[in-house]
């Protein structure tokens, strides 16, 4: 019985870690892609990429401080 409980906890922790890492990398990648796209439209070469990268970084920090909860 104890062995099954440890496996369930390990699975939940692994799922939590994968979800959190997906949120982090997804946010950063979305920020960079959106910044590059807007830079190509507005012809502001690094400006929008940097702005959205900073915004993505702030959102990642908020996510980490909240513990990954939505």
C-alpha positions as CSV (number, residue, x, y, z in Angstrom):
1,X,0.0,0.0,0.0
2,X,2.8,2.4,0.9
3,X,4.6,1.6,-2.4
4,X,1.6,2.6,-4.4
5,X,1.2,5.9,-2.6
6,X,4.9,6.7,-3.3
7,X,4.4,6.0,-7.0
8,X,1.3,8.2,-7.1
9,X,3.1,11.1,-5.4
10,X,6.1,10.7,-7.7
11,X,3.8,10.7,-10.8
12,X,1.9,13.8,-9.5
13,X,5.3,15.6,-8.8
14,X,6.5,14.7,-12.3
15,X,3.4,15.9,-13.9
16,X,3.6,19.2,-11.9
17,X,7.2,19.7,-13.0
18,X,6.4,19.1,-16.7
19,X,3.4,21.4,-16.6
20,X,5.4,24.2,-14.9
21,X,8.3,23.8,-17.4
22,X,5.8,23.9,-20.3
23,X,4.3,27.2,-19.0
24,X,7.8,28.7,-18.6
25,X,9.2,27.8,-22.0
26,X,5.9,28.4,-23.7
27,X,5.7,31.9,-22.3
28,X,9.2,32.8,-23.3
29,X,8.9,31.3,-26.8
30,X,5.6,33.1,-27.3
31,X,7.1,36.4,-26.2
32,X,10.0,36.1,-28.6
33,X,7.9,35.0,-31.6
34,X,5.4,37.7,-31.0
35,X,8.2,40.3,-30.6
36,X,9.9,39.1,-33.8
37,X,6.6,39.2,-35.7
38,X,5.8,42.7,-34.6
39,X,9.3,43.8,-35.3
40,X,9.0,42.6,-38.9
41,X,5.6,44.5,-39.3
42,X,6.5,47.7,-37.5
43,X,10.2,47.8,-38.7
44,X,11.5,48.3,-35.2
45,X,14.2,45.6,-35.4
46,X,15.1,44.7,-31.8
47,X,12.6,46.9,-29.8
48,X,9.5,44.7,-29.8
49,X,11.4,41.5,-29.3
50,X,13.1,43.0,-26.2
51,X,9.8,44.4,-24.9
52,X,8.0,41.1,-25.2
53,X,11.0,39.2,-23.9
54,X,10.9,41.4,-20.7
55,X,7.1,41.0,-20.4
56,X,7.5,37.2,-20.8
57,X,10.2,37.1,-18.1
58,X,8.0,39.1,-15.7
59,X,5.2,36.6,-16.4
60,X,7.5,33.6,-15.8
61,X,8.6,35.2,-12.5
62,X,4.9,35.6,-11.5
63,X,4.2,32.0,-12.4
64,X,7.2,30.7,-10.4
65,X,6.3,32.8,-7.3
66,X,2.7,31.6,-7.4
67,X,4.0,28.0,-7.6
68,X,2.7,27.4,-11.1
69,X,-1.0,27.7,-10.1
70,X,-3.2,29.3,-12.7
